[in-house]
Amino acid sequence: MLELITAGGLLMIIIIACSVVAIAICIERTYVLNRRRIAPPHLLANVWKQLKAGELDAAKLRNLRDSSPLGRILAAGLANAHHGRDVMKESIEEAAGHVVHDLERYLNTLGTIAAIAPLLGLLGTVVGMIRVFAEIMSQGTGNASALAGGISEALITTAAGLCVAIPALVMHRYFSGRIDGIVVELEQQTIKLVDALHAREEGREQA
């Protein structure tokens, strides 16, 4: 393995560094993008229960905001519920924008690694081939084994770049899909709260 890294030269070291960063991002995002952590299953039901009982004071609202990303969105809406439906929805959308931004953290970096890793590998191969042809010009084609070895070494970086890029691209698509699903779930939960809250307010006004 060390021989392969040495043969690949400086670009091989860069490709390995990209792989380390990609692995770290995948581990971190796998932990962060946990549906139960982002949108706890019974959070909305508990909030609605506290709201109907009149127990949702400032302290509990603050705890709700700090509990989870869904709690952060619900707390933003509830804090502005008395300003009307439109203001409540705007505050929810603003909080949701911040939450989605946090969910997508490091994905651009992962996508960039998926894009540049094969290019770095190709660049390493081109540099290696230039060296091979330079050797041909200086020493001729008499030593076929040396030339074959030089060409195989030149191709190492391309193989390494693809080995990094393919998993990085797969994981980027996977995390993007997971985020899309989480966002839909967050929207459904917040819509339920807005509709239920204002339906209750309209019922009180009619009564």
Backbone as CSV, one residue per row, in Angstrom:
resi,resn,N_x,N_y,N_z,CA_x,CA_y,CA_z,C_x,C_y,C_z
1,MET,0.829,-1.212,0.000,0.000,0.000,0.000,0.862,1.260,0.000
2,LEU,1.904,1.246,0.828,2.789,2.404,0.889,3.483,2.637,-0.446
3,GLU,3.795,1.533,-1.149,4.425,1.655,-2.460,3.489,2.330,-3.461
4,LEU,2.201,1.991,-3.386,1.222,2.607,-4.279,1.100,4.103,-4.007
5,ILE,1.072,4.462,-2.727,0.974,5.875,-2.366,2.205,6.631,-2.840
6,THR,3.373,6.027,-2.645,4.615,6.667,-3.082,4.649,6.815,-4.591
7,ALA,4.176,5.780,-5.296,4.181,5.835,-6.761,3.246,6.908,-7.285
8,GLY,2.148,7.143,-6.566,1.190,8.148,-7.022,1.652,9.571,-6.839
9,GLY,2.627,9.791,-5.967,3.178,11.128,-5.782,2.296,12.032,-4.937
10,LEU,2.484,13.333,-5.110,1.790,14.337,-4.294,0.277,14.274,-4.468
11,LEU,-0.180,14.050,-5.686,-1.622,14.012,-5.931,-2.278,12.846,-5.211
12,MET,-1.536,11.771,-5.038,-2.080,10.631,-4.296,-2.338,11.013,-2.840
13,ILE,-1.458,11.817,-2.278,-1.638,12.279,-0.899,-2.889,13.154,-0.795
14,ILE,-3.100,14.012,-1.800,-4.293,14.868,-1.806,-5.557,14.032,-1.905
15,ILE,-5.522,13.001,-2.744,-6.686,12.124,-2.891,-6.991,11.402,-1.583
16,ILE,-5.953,10.948,-0.904,-6.150,10.280,0.391,-6.730,11.262,1.408
17,ALA,-6.254,12.499,1.410,-6.799,13.513,2.308,-8.283,13.741,2.018
18,CYS,-8.653,13.759,0.732,-10.065,13.906,0.358,-10.888,12.741,0.886
19,SER,-10.327,11.539,0.823,-11.054,10.370,1.313,-11.278,10.448,2.820
20,VAL,-10.283,10.937,3.539,-10.419,11.074,4.994,-11.522,12.076,5.331
21,VAL,-11.529,13.206,4.630,-12.561,14.226,4.854,-13.948,13.667,4.515
22,ALA,-14.055,12.933,3.405,-15.340,12.371,2.991,-15.853,11.371,4.025
23,ILE,-14.972,10.540,4.544,-15.378,9.561,5.561,-15.860,10.276,6.825
24,ALA,-15.134,11.318,7.229,-15.522,12.070,8.426,-16.898,12.712,8.239
25,ILE,-17.150,13.278,7.068,-18.454,13.897,6.796,-19.556,12.854,6.828
26,CYS,-19.320,11.694,6.223,-20.340,10.642,6.189,-20.686,10.166,7.597
27,ILE,-19.687,9.991,8.434,-19.946,9.561,9.812,-20.737,10.629,10.568
28,GLU,-20.313,11.884,10.426,-20.975,12.980,11.132,-22.414,13.158,10.670
29,ARG,-22.655,13.119,9.354,-24.005,13.298,8.830,-24.911,12.114,9.161
30,THR,-24.345,10.904,9.198,-25.139,9.735,9.577,-25.669,9.892,10.997
31,TYR,-24.837,10.440,11.868,-25.262,10.665,13.251,-26.278,11.804,13.341
32,VAL,-26.020,12.902,12.629,-26.870,14.091,12.739,-28.223,13.871,12.080
33,LEU,-28.259,13.228,10.915,-29.507,13.083,10.164,-30.292,11.865,10.655
34,ASN,-30.593,11.883,11.919,-31.395,10.834,12.548,-32.821,11.360,12.706
35,ARG,-33.775,10.695,12.069,-35.151,11.188,12.067,-35.719,11.352,13.483
36,ARG,-35.437,10.393,14.348,-35.986,10.459,15.709,-35.365,11.595,16.503
37,ARG,-34.139,11.965,16.169,-33.504,13.080,16.861,-34.005,14.408,16.310
38,ILE,-34.228,14.463,15.008,-34.663,15.705,14.368,-36.147,15.971,14.621
39,ALA,-36.956,14.932,14.470,-38.409,15.072,14.664,-38.889,13.960,15.593
40,PRO,-38.753,14.132,16.909,-39.205,13.108,17.860,-40.667,12.732,17.609
41,PRO,-40.985,11.437,17.641,-42.315,10.963,17.213,-43.500,11.605,17.921
42,HIS,-43.413,11.802,19.231,-44.570,12.279,19.991,-44.447,13.747,20.408
43,LEU,-43.537,14.459,19.794,-43.317,15.847,20.211,-44.533,16.720,19.943
44,LEU,-45.098,16.625,18.743,-46.242,17.471,18.405,-47.439,17.177,19.315
45,ALA,-47.680,15.901,19.606,-48.804,15.533,20.476,-48.596,16.096,21.881
46,ASN,-47.374,16.041,22.369,-47.090,16.582,23.704,-47.258,18.101,23.740
47,VAL,-46.801,18.766,22.682,-46.936,20.221,22.604,-48.412,20.609,22.578
48,TRP,-49.193,19.903,21.782,-50.620,20.224,21.671,-51.337,19.977,23.000
49,LYS,-50.928,18.918,23.710,-51.513,18.623,25.017,-51.216,19.739,26.011
50,GLN,-49.962,20.199,26.025,-49.588,21.299,26.918,-50.294,22.589,26.525
51,LEU,-50.476,22.787,25.240,-51.110,24.008,24.744,-52.580,24.051,25.156
52,LYS,-53.271,22.940,25.021,-54.690,22.905,25.406,-54.870,23.047,26.914
53,ALA,-53.885,22.546,27.672,-53.973,22.636,29.128,-53.484,23.978,29.652
54,GLY,-52.971,24.835,28.757,-52.463,26.133,29.171,-51.162,26.057,29.943
55,GLU,-50.401,24.997,29.713,-49.166,24.796,30.466,-47.909,25.213,29.695
56,LEU,-48.098,25.709,28.477,-46.939,26.026,27.643,-46.473,27.455,27.941
57,ASP,-45.715,27.616,29.003,-45.218,28.932,29.380,-43.878,29.212,28.696
58,ALA,-43.269,30.343,29.044,-42.023,30.761,28.387,-40.892,29.764,28.612
59,ALA,-40.815,29.186,29.810,-39.746,28.231,30.112,-39.890,26.966,29.277
60,LYS,-41.129,26.450,29.178,-41.349,25.249,28.377,-41.164,25.533,26.885
61,LEU,-41.496,26.743,26.475,-41.279,27.114,25.076,-39.783,27.165,24.768
62,ARG,-39.012,27.650,25.717,-37.561,27.685,25.544,-36.971,26.271,25.514
63,ASN,-37.494,25.404,26.379,-37.042,24.007,26.368,-37.422,23.313,25.068
64,LEU,-38.596,23.646,24.548,-39.035,23.093,23.269,-38.099,23.524,22.151
65,ARG,-37.704,24.796,22.163,-36.808,25.325,21.139,-35.455,24.618,21.153
66,ASP,-34.989,24.251,22.337,-33.675,23.627,22.471,-33.715,22.105,22.351
67,SER,-34.901,21.521,22.273,-35.018,20.064,22.348,-34.630,19.365,21.050
68,SER,-35.000,19.954,19.907,-34.781,19.300,18.615,-35.035,20.311,17.499
69,PRO,-34.621,19.989,16.271,-34.932,20.888,15.151,-36.428,21.105,14.953
70,LEU,-37.239,20.045,15.093,-38.686,20.224,14.988,-39.190,21.115,16.101
71,GLY,-38.677,20.924,17.315,-39.060,21.775,18.430,-38.705,23.223,18.182
72,ARG,-37.580,23.455,17.533,-37.167,24.820,17.192,-38.170,25.481,16.253
73,ILE,-38.658,24.717,15.288,-39.629,25.263,14.329,-40.974,25.508,15.003
74,LEU,-41.427,24.529,15.790,-42.716,24.681,16.482,-42.682,25.844,17.458
75,ALA,-41.570,25.988,18.173,-41.455,27.083,19.144,-41.500,28.438,18.446
76,ALA,-40.875,28.538,17.264,-40.908,29.797,16.514,-42.329,30.148,16.111
77,GLY,-43.103,29.140,15.706,-44.487,29.392,15.337,-45.360,29.757,16.530
78,LEU,-45.196,29.022,17.618,-46.013,29.279,18.808,-45.701,30.635,19.424
79,ALA,-44.440,31.064,19.332,-44.069,32.357,19.899,-44.754,33.508,19.170
80,ASN,-45.164,33.264,17.913,-45.806,34.324,17.130,-47.243,33.978,16.763
81,ALA,-47.808,32.989,17.452,-49.164,32.548,17.113,-50.200,33.644,17.323
82,HIS,-49.969,34.506,18.318,-50.961,35.549,18.626,-50.955,36.677,17.597
83,HIS,-49.982,36.681,16.684,-49.932,37.716,15.648,-50.745,37.350,14.410
84,GLY,-51.311,36.168,14.392,-52.107,35.763,13.244,-51.443,34.640,12.457
85,ARG,-52.239,34.019,11.603,-51.783,32.846,10.844,-50.607,33.167,9.935
86,ASP,-50.687,34.302,9.219,-49.633,34.637,8.256,-48.289,34.870,8.936
87,VAL,-48.313,35.621,10.023,-47.069,35.886,10.762,-46.512,34.595,11.340
88,MET,-47.401,33.744,11.843,-46.970,32.459,12.390,-46.295,31.612,11.313
89,LYS,-46.885,31.559,10.125,-46.304,30.780,9.038,-44.961,31.351,8.594
90,GLU,-44.850,32.669,8.569,-43.580,33.288,8.190,-42.473,32.953,9.184
91,SER,-42.801,32.993,10.470,-41.794,32.667,11.481,-41.403,31.199,11.404
92,ILE,-42.358,30.341,11.095,-42.063,28.913,10.928,-41.158,28.697,9.724
93,GLU,-41.466,29.373,8.623,-40.640,29.235,7.420,-39.219,29.729,7.649
94,GLU,-39.092,30.812,8.401,-37.750,31.336,8.694,-36.960,30.351,9.552
95,ALA,-37.593,29.813,10.595,-36.916,28.829,11.448,-36.599,27.566,10.660
96,ALA,-37.524,27.146,9.795,-37.294,25.946,8.985,-36.122,26.144,8.031
97,GLY,-35.964,27.364,7.516,-34.828,27.645,6.636,-33.505,27.439,7.347
98,HIS,-33.427,27.882,8.592,-32.202,27.690,9.380,-31.967,26.210,9.669
99,VAL,-33.047,25.485,9.952,-32.919,24.056,10.244,-32.429,23.301,9.011
100,VAL,-33.008,23.596,7.855,-32.591,22.924,6.618,-31.137,23.239,6.297
101,HIS,-30.738,24.480,6.531,-29.332,24.848,6.317,-28.410,24.015,7.195
102,ASP,-28.807,23.789,8.439,-28.003,22.955,9.342,-27.979,21.502,8.867
103,LEU,-29.115,21.015,8.358,-29.172,19.635,7.880,-28.267,19.428,6.668
104,GLU,-28.122,20.450,5.845,-27.326,20.336,4.622,-25.853,20.687,4.828
105,ARG,-25.462,20.926,6.071,-24.074,21.289,6.361,-23.116,20.195,5.876
106,TYR,-22.038,20.616,5.266,-20.949,19.760,4.754,-21.320,18.988,3.492
107,LEU,-22.578,19.027,3.046,-22.930,18.282,1.837,-22.280,18.874,0.597
108,ASN,-22.116,20.204,0.572,-21.410,20.818,-0.551,-19.964,20.337,-0.606
109,THR,-19.349,20.206,0.554,-17.977,19.707,0.601,-17.906,18.274,0.100
110,LEU,-18.860,17.447,0.515,-18.890,16.059,0.054,-19.111,15.982,-1.448
111,GLY,-19.999,16.825,-1.967,-20.234,16.856,-3.416,-19.014,17.336,-4.179
112,THR,-18.303,18.300,-3.601,-17.079,18.798,-4.242,-16.021,17.705,-4.309
113,ILE,-15.884,16.936,-3.234,-14.923,15.830,-3.229,-15.296,14.797,-4.296
114,ALA,-16.595,14.494,-4.401,-17.043,13.545,-5.417,-16.731,14.030,-6.832
115,ALA,-16.736,15.353,-7.013,-16.482,15.916,-8.339,-14.997,16.018,-8.669
116,ILE,-14.179,16.398,-7.684,-12.770,16.667,-7.995,-11.876,15.444,-7.843
117,ALA,-12.298,14.435,-7.076,-11.437,13.266,-6.864,-11.048,12.582,-8.179
118,PRO,-11.988,12.300,-9.093,-11.562,11.691,-10.360,-10.713,12.620,-11.212
119,LEU,-10.943,13.942,-11.094,-10.121,14.889,-11.843,-8.693,14.904,-11.315
120,LEU,-8.556,14.821,-9.992,-7.215,14.727,-9.413,-6.530,13.450,-9.859
121,GLY,-7.297,12.356,-9.894,-6.729,11.099,-10.370,-6.296,11.186,-11.819
122,LEU,-7.117,11.816,-12.647,-6.767,11.982,-14.061,-5.538,12.859,-14.224
123,LEU,-5.469,13.914,-13.412,-4.296,14.785,-13.468,-3.030,14.014,-13.096
124,GLY,-3.136,13.165,-12.068,-1.990,12.354,-11.677,-1.553,11.413,-12.785
125,THR,-2.533,10.848,-13.482,-2.208,9.959,-14.599,-1.529,10.716,-15.734
126,VAL,-2.045,11.892,-16.049,-1.441,12.705,-17.116,-0.002,13.071,-16.771
127,VAL,0.218,13.486,-15.519,1.580,13.821,-15.088,2.482,12.606,-15.188
128,GLY,1.957,11.439,-14.762,2.751,10.210,-14.850,3.083,9.837,-16.275
129,MET,2.123,9.990,-17.166,2.375,9.667,-18.581,3.386,10.623,-19.193
130,ILE,3.349,11.860,-18.788,4.353,12.824,-19.279,5.754,12.371,-18.867
131,ARG,5.855,11.881,-17.634,7.152,11.388,-17.176,7.593,10.170,-17.971
132,VAL,6.633,9.273,-18.292,6.959,8.081,-19.076,7.471,8.465,-20.456
133,PHE,6.799,9.390,-21.105,7.234,9.800,-22.446,8.543,10.566,-22.403
134,ALA,8.766,11.280,-21.313,10.062,11.949,-21.156,11.182,10.924,-21.042
135,GLU,10.901,9.804,-20.359,11.897,8.739,-20.242,12.129,8.067,-21.591
136,ILE,11.059,7.919,-22.363,11.205,7.332,-23.707,12.096,8.214,-24.576
137,MET,11.884,9.512,-24.472,12.678,10.436,-25.281,14.151,10.407,-24.887
138,SER,14.417,10.202,-23.608,15.811,10.244,-23.159,16.517,8.908,-23.272
139,GLN,15.769,7.787,-23.057,16.408,6.472,-23.029,15.927,5.535,-24.122
140,GLY,14.916,5.929,-24.863,14.377,5.058,-25.897,13.399,4.053,-25.320
141,THR,12.992,3.096,-26.135,11.979,2.096,-25.748,12.595,0.735,-25.474
142,GLY,13.866,0.713,-25.188,14.543,-0.572,-24.991,14.094,-1.295,-23.742
143,ASN,13.818,-0.570,-22.677,13.435,-1.194,-21.404,11.913,-1.209,-21.293
144,ALA,11.305,-2.238,-21.867,9.839,-2.306,-21.915,9.229,-2.485,-20.528
145,SER,9.889,-3.255,-19.669,9.342,-3.493,-18.332,9.299,-2.207,-17.518
146,ALA,10.328,-1.382,-17.659,10.354,-0.115,-16.937,9.245,0.807,-17.416
147,LEU,8.998,0.792,-18.739,7.927,1.633,-19.290,6.556,1.153,-18.818
148,ALA,6.368,-0.180,-18.816,5.082,-0.729,-18.360,4.847,-0.405,-16.889
149,GLY,5.927,-0.496,-16.110,5.803,-0.150,-14.705,5.469,1.311,-14.508
150,GLY,6.056,2.170,-15.299,5.771,3.597,-15.204,4.338,3.912,-15.575
151,ILE,3.814,3.230,-16.599,2.429,3.460,-17.012,1.462,2.975,-15.928
152,SER,1.733,1.800,-15.351,0.851,1.288,-14.295,0.853,2.217,-13.084
153,GLU,2.006,2.765,-12.749,2.078,3.713,-11.641,1.289,4.976,-11.940
154,ALA,1.331,5.382,-13.231,0.591,6.587,-13.610,-0.912,6.392,-13.463
155,LEU,-1.394,5.162,-13.689,-2.827,4.891,-13.617,-3.333,4.721,-12.184
156,ILE,-2.419,4.600,-11.236,-2.806,4.399,-9.840,-3.678,5.555,-9.342
157,THR,-3.301,6.770,-9.678,-4.042,7.927,-9.169,-5.470,7.971,-9.710
158,THR,-5.657,7.557,-10.978,-7.010,7.530,-11.529,-7.871,6.525,-10.782
159,ALA,-7.323,5.342,-10.529,-8.060,4.329,-9.779,-8.381,4.831,-8.372
160,ALA,-7.412,5.469,-7.730,-7.632,5.984,-6.374,-8.696,7.080,-6.378
161,GLY,-8.640,7.961,-7.367,-9.633,9.033,-7.452,-11.040,8.501,-7.622
162,LEU,-11.194,7.471,-8.452,-12.518,6.874,-8.653,-12.990,6.151,-7.396
163,CYS,-12.071,5.511,-6.692,-12.438,4.817,-5.447,-12.936,5.795,-4.388
164,VAL,-12.474,7.027,-4.438,-12.957,8.050,-3.505,-14.241,8.682,-4.022
165,ALA,-14.289,8.975,-5.327,-15.403,9.730,-5.893,-16.714,8.951,-5.893
166,ILE,-16.658,7.678,-6.219,-17.893,6.896,-6.356,-18.641,6.787,-5.020
167,PRO,-17.993,6.352,-3.920,-18.721,6.319,-2.641,-19.161,7.707,-2.175
168,ALA,-18.325,8.721,-2.439,-18.693,10.078,-2.024,-19.952,10.539,-2.751
169,LEU,-20.055,10.241,-4.045,-21.232,10.620,-4.823,-22.470,9.868,-4.331
170,VAL,-22.306,8.580,-4.071,-23.433,7.775,-3.572,-23.941,8.325,-2.240
171,MET,-23.030,8.620,-1.328,-23.428,9.122,-0.018,-24.022,10.522,-0.110
172,HIS,-23.527,11.346,-1.026,-24.099,12.679,-1.231,-25.553,12.567,-1.670
173,ARG,-25.810,11.679,-2.631,-27.190,11.477,-3.090,-28.060,10.901,-1.967
174,TYR,-27.496,9.992,-1.195,-28.251,9.372,-0.103,-28.635,10.404,0.945
175,PHE,-27.674,11.224,1.362,-27.965,12.237,2.369,-28.946,13.279,1.844
176,SER,-28.818,13.644,0.568,-29.759,14.610,-0.022,-31.172,14.062,-0.002
177,GLY,-31.319,12.776,-0.340,-32.640,12.153,-0.303,-33.197,12.070,1.105
178,ARG,-32.326,11.763,2.059,-32.776,11.688,3.449,-33.232,13.059,3.937
179,ILE,-32.507,14.103,3.576,-32.885,15.460,3.983,-34.225,15.843,3.379
180,ASP,-34.445,15.492,2.108,-35.729,15.800,1.469,-36.877,15.141,2.234
181,GLY,-36.689,13.890,2.626,-37.727,13.198,3.388,-37.974,13.837,4.746
182,ILE,-36.904,14.248,5.409,-37.033,14.894,6.720,-37.756,16.229,6.593
183,VAL,-37.424,16.987,5.546,-38.074,18.285,5.339,-39.580,18.115,5.131
184,VAL,-39.963,17.114,4.350,-41.390,16.849,4.137,-42.072,16.527,5.463
185,GLU,-41.424,15.720,6.290,-42.001,15.373,7.591,-42.129,16.597,8.492
186,LEU,-41.122,17.460,8.490,-41.189,18.691,9.284,-42.336,19.578,8.809
187,GLU,-42.516,19.679,7.508,-43.606,20.488,6.962,-44.960,19.939,7.395
188,GLN,-45.108,18.625,7.340,-46.383,18.017,7.732,-46.695,18.290,9.200
189,GLN,-45.685,18.176,10.057,-45.893,18.397,11.479,-46.291,19.853,11.769
190,THR,-45.603,20.784,11.132,-45.889,22.197,11.390,-47.242,22.611,10.816
191,ILE,-47.610,22.062,9.681,-48.921,22.368,9.098,-50.038,21.889,10.023
192,LYS,-49.848,20.708,10.612,-50.833,20.191,11.564,-51.013,21.144,12.739
193,LEU,-49.900,21.660,13.251,-49.978,22.581,14.382,-50.693,23.870,14.003
194,VAL,-50.327,24.445,12.864,-50.937,25.710,12.433,-52.435,25.535,12.224
195,ASP,-52.821,24.474,11.519,-54.238,24.247,11.239,-55.030,24.000,12.524
196,ALA,-54.480,23.179,13.407,-55.194,22.863,14.657,-55.315,24.086,15.545
197,LEU,-54.246,24.862,15.640,-54.251,26.034,16.517,-55.250,27.079,16.049
198,HIS,-55.245,27.352,14.762,-56.126,28.408,14.263,-57.558,27.915,14.095
199,ALA,-57.743,26.611,13.922,-59.108,26.066,13.930,-59.712,26.231,15.320
200,ARG,-58.887,26.035,16.358,-59.384,26.233,17.725,-59.699,27.698,17.985
201,GLU,-58.844,28.596,17.479,-59.090,30.019,17.673,-60.354,30.464,16.956
202,GLU,-60.574,29.937,15.751,-61.787,30.290,15.001,-63.020,29.754,15.716
203,GLY,-62.890,28.546,16.308,-64.018,27.987,17.060,-64.359,28.832,18.274
204,ARG,-63.347,29.354,18.947,-63.592,30.229,20.100,-64.289,31.506,19.689
205,GLU,-63.882,32.085,18.551,-64.484,33.331,18.095,-65.945,33.143,17.729
206,GLN,-66.246,31.994,17.105,-67.630,31.733,16.714,-68.494,31.477,17.942
207,ALA,-67.872,30.855,18.976,-68.633,30.582,20.205,-68.913,31.872,20.952
